Amino acid sequence: MSFFGSGSSSTPDSSKEVKDAIVKQLQSETAMNNARILINKVNEHCFAKCVPTPGSSLSANEQTCLTDCMEKYIAFWNEVSRTHHHRMGLESKKMSL
């Protein structure tokens, strides 16, 4: 069976199933990549902001700063992501008209 329905044994239903599986896999990989990016950015920005001189442990102020920074950064990331998805949906609707 061919992945893109070019084989003679492929039926329309199985071709759709394969395409759906590929789309689902790509969405999953994109989500994982976005999570990695988010974690790296949080570490990069929040650590640099909250821990000016790294030592063997974090002070209470550094821990509080890191927690607050991470919460704000993740909330911002989520809002940007929601806005992006909303705009992409609007663009898709415009394209299909």
Secondary structure as UniProt FT lines:
FT   TURN            3..4
FT   TURN            8..9
FT   HELIX           12..50
FT   HELIX           60..96
//
